[in-house]
Amino acid sequence: MQEKWICGFWRRIGALFIDTLVLGIFGYFVGLFLEDAFVQLGGWGRLIGFAVSITYFGVMNSSLSNGQTIGKKILNIRVVNSSNSTISLPKSFLRYSFLAVPFSLNGAQITNEALLSYLIYPLSLITFGGLFSISYLYVFNRVTRQSLHDLVVGTYVVNAEVNSEELPSVWKPHLGVVAALFIAAALVPAFTSDLAKSEPFKGLLATQEAINNNELVKYSGVTEGSTTFTSTNSGSNTTTYVNTQAFLYKNNVDDSDTAKQLAQTIIKTYPESLNKNLIQVTLTYGYDIGIASKWNSYNHQFNPQELNGSE
């Protein structure tokens, strides 16, 4: 049976997995030497991984490397244009940008000011519109197997030793779905803006800001919720809590005094926490550069009433 020119889904995913593993190993070893620098970068550390990734994929998927990354070489596939020729370096960089930017923004540390401003609309459009469109096309565009970044620059991922065939066209409803996904992503903030101004979300933002002002904390997140345990003997038992994850400048994650100080900040800025069963402070130290990460965390738990009485 003659192999098709257009590469199949699993071989393409396999190549991406290999390339991700290669970049991850590189990031791990770089982190051994530059851990302190990466930690200090905080959320900006993801730009390191973005720079490494766009250089790797931009160069390797271009004509400079016959359109093949390490993963593509192993699985014998490559990136080409409609004429079955490899693409230029600028086009390869542009192609990868449309793939990488939504994923990079999805994990980025974005300030509350940005999330509560009109900037949230383009961020939502690019991040969620891009993510859902890329995923949709990867799975459902079975004819040309082009995802968003391929459609934008007119490229295909093909089996390297198979002669080119007459190019099929993309099923037009796919383009309609992609357009709908981008429109929906752009409109989502219009329906969530009222949530950000309501309680408890507004109160939790104020608490988060107070924790971020602590000199030991780079940034943090604050949530509240409940957990229900069910047993045959005692029935169901629900525990309500307020949780903060605080990322520290130094590796003092087991420092109970720091955790207690942050828990008291929660009580002062979010009085509703006194009605909860538990305040949990997760102290975290580490870094995330996109292609690799390293974290060390320790959970500290406090009874809100006891903590309030000990002040």
Secondary structure, DSSP 8 states (H G I E B T S, - for coil): ----SB--HHHHHHHHHHHHHHHHHHHHHHHHHHHHHHHHHGGGGHHHHHHHHHHHHHHHTSGGGTT--HHHHHHTEEEEETTS----HHHHHHHHHHHHHHHHHHT----HHHHTSTTHHHHHIIIIIHHHHHHHHHHH-TTT---HHHHHHTEEEEETTS---------HHHHHHHHHHHHHHHHHHHHHHHHHTSTTHHHHHHHHHHHHTSTTEEEEEEEEEEEEEEETTTEEEEEEEEEEEEEESSS-TT-HHHHHHHHHHHHHH-GGGGGSSEEEEEEEEEEE-SS-EEEEEEEEEE-HHHHHHT-
